[in-house]
């Protein structure tokens, strides 16, 4: 829901940074992998209950996630780059809740499992829609130039990151935040299923 607005706000700065990295010879895939390394670091820090340190690593990870596309646009986009980006994005979405589960299994285990289930269903609906959109020749620029067809929804990347930030700042609230965001994520998946029924 917020992704389009966020792109308008931070897009120009990312594009400038991406062009600078491209001139320095840095590849988009290298930025993607660096961002994922930071995401894993964030999950590990959270698991050890270093929540604020995890928050900083998470922030830099998401900056890199936006930056890799800017580097690709300044050089050349590849199908493998798009594939790597989306796979590691979903790995990030799973790693952060898992970090909170390990931080306090008794308090966070059930809520974390439900959130991961919701992410799994939503991810499947997103990727299945993208495959069928490609098959039917559909195109959209709703989220800028992407390697896959991006459908909009209530719970997108920006909302997920904001919830993860809230969890790091208020770790004791993780179960409540996880349950609420799981519901929003499942609603997004359901709305995408309805859209698929109307489109295909």
URZI-V682685 format. One record per backbone hydrogen bond with DSSP energy under -0.5 kcal/mol. CO is the residue of the C=O (numbers start at 0). NH is the residue of the N-H. E is the energy in kcal/mol with one decimal. If there is no record, write none. Layout:
co:CO nh:NH e:E
co:CO nh:NH e:E
//
This chain:
co:1 nh:5 e:-2.6
co:2 nh:6 e:-2.3
co:3 nh:7 e:-1.5
co:4 nh:8 e:-1.7
co:5 nh:9 e:-2.9
co:6 nh:10 e:-2.0
co:9 nh:13 e:-2.3
co:10 nh:14 e:-2.6
co:11 nh:15 e:-2.1
co:12 nh:16 e:-2.2
co:13 nh:17 e:-2.9
co:14 nh:18 e:-2.2
co:15 nh:19 e:-1.9
co:16 nh:20 e:-2.4
co:17 nh:21 e:-2.4
co:18 nh:22 e:-2.2
co:19 nh:23 e:-1.4
co:20 nh:25 e:-2.4
co:21 nh:24 e:-1.3
co:26 nh:30 e:-1.6
co:27 nh:31 e:-2.3
co:28 nh:32 e:-2.5
co:29 nh:33 e:-2.2
co:30 nh:34 e:-2.5
co:31 nh:35 e:-1.9
co:32 nh:36 e:-2.3
co:33 nh:37 e:-2.1
co:34 nh:38 e:-1.8
co:35 nh:39 e:-2.5
co:36 nh:40 e:-2.1
co:37 nh:41 e:-2.4
co:38 nh:42 e:-2.3
co:39 nh:43 e:-2.4
co:40 nh:44 e:-2.6
co:41 nh:45 e:-2.5
co:42 nh:46 e:-2.3
co:43 nh:47 e:-1.6
co:44 nh:49 e:-3.1
co:45 nh:48 e:-2.0
co:48 nh:50 e:-1.2
co:49 nh:53 e:-2.4
co:50 nh:54 e:-2.1
co:51 nh:55 e:-1.9
co:52 nh:56 e:-2.2
co:53 nh:57 e:-2.6
co:54 nh:58 e:-2.4
co:55 nh:59 e:-2.3
co:56 nh:60 e:-2.1
co:57 nh:61 e:-2.2
co:58 nh:62 e:-1.9
co:59 nh:63 e:-2.2
co:60 nh:64 e:-1.8
co:61 nh:65 e:-1.7
co:62 nh:66 e:-1.9
co:63 nh:67 e:-2.1
co:64 nh:68 e:-0.6
co:65 nh:69 e:-1.0
co:66 nh:70 e:-2.3
co:67 nh:71 e:-2.3
co:68 nh:72 e:-2.4
co:69 nh:73 e:-1.4
co:70 nh:74 e:-1.1
co:71 nh:74 e:-0.5
co:77 nh:81 e:-1.9
co:78 nh:82 e:-2.4
co:79 nh:83 e:-3.2
co:80 nh:84 e:-2.3
co:81 nh:85 e:-2.0
co:82 nh:86 e:-2.3
co:83 nh:87 e:-2.3
co:84 nh:88 e:-1.8
co:85 nh:89 e:-2.1
co:86 nh:90 e:-1.8
co:87 nh:91 e:-2.2
co:88 nh:92 e:-2.3
co:89 nh:93 e:-1.6
co:90 nh:94 e:-2.3
co:91 nh:95 e:-1.9
co:92 nh:96 e:-0.7
co:93 nh:97 e:-1.6
co:94 nh:98 e:-2.1
co:95 nh:99 e:-1.7
co:96 nh:100 e:-2.1
co:97 nh:101 e:-2.4
co:98 nh:102 e:-1.8
co:99 nh:103 e:-1.4
co:103 nh:107 e:-3.0
co:104 nh:108 e:-2.1
co:107 nh:111 e:-2.8
co:108 nh:112 e:-2.2
co:109 nh:113 e:-2.4
co:110 nh:114 e:-2.3
co:111 nh:115 e:-2.4
co:112 nh:116 e:-2.2
co:113 nh:117 e:-2.3
co:114 nh:118 e:-2.5
co:115 nh:119 e:-2.3
co:116 nh:120 e:-2.4
co:117 nh:121 e:-2.6
co:118 nh:122 e:-2.9
co:119 nh:123 e:-2.2
co:120 nh:124 e:-2.3
co:121 nh:125 e:-2.4
co:122 nh:126 e:-2.6
co:123 nh:127 e:-2.6
co:124 nh:128 e:-2.0
co:125 nh:129 e:-2.0
co:126 nh:130 e:-2.2
co:127 nh:131 e:-2.2
co:128 nh:132 e:-2.7
co:129 nh:133 e:-2.1
co:130 nh:134 e:-2.1
co:131 nh:135 e:-2.1
co:132 nh:137 e:-2.8
co:133 nh:136 e:-1.1
co:140 nh:143 e:-1.7
co:143 nh:142 e:-0.5
co:143 nh:145 e:-0.6
co:147 nh:149 e:-0.6
co:148 nh:150 e:-0.6
co:153 nh:155 e:-0.7
co:155 nh:159 e:-2.3
co:156 nh:160 e:-2.6
co:157 nh:161 e:-2.3
co:158 nh:162 e:-2.2
co:159 nh:163 e:-2.4
co:160 nh:164 e:-2.6
co:161 nh:165 e:-2.2
co:162 nh:166 e:-2.3
co:163 nh:167 e:-2.0
co:164 nh:168 e:-2.2
co:165 nh:169 e:-2.7
co:167 nh:170 e:-0.5
co:169 nh:172 e:-2.2
co:170 nh:173 e:-1.6
co:172 nh:176 e:-2.6
co:173 nh:177 e:-3.1
co:174 nh:178 e:-2.4
co:175 nh:179 e:-2.4
co:176 nh:180 e:-2.6
co:177 nh:181 e:-2.3
co:178 nh:182 e:-1.8
co:179 nh:183 e:-1.9
co:180 nh:184 e:-2.5
co:181 nh:185 e:-2.5
co:182 nh:186 e:-2.1
co:183 nh:187 e:-2.0
co:184 nh:188 e:-2.1
co:185 nh:189 e:-2.6
co:186 nh:190 e:-2.6
co:187 nh:191 e:-1.8
co:188 nh:192 e:-2.0
co:189 nh:193 e:-2.2
co:190 nh:194 e:-2.2
co:191 nh:195 e:-2.4
co:192 nh:196 e:-2.2
co:193 nh:197 e:-1.8
co:194 nh:198 e:-2.1
co:195 nh:199 e:-3.0
//
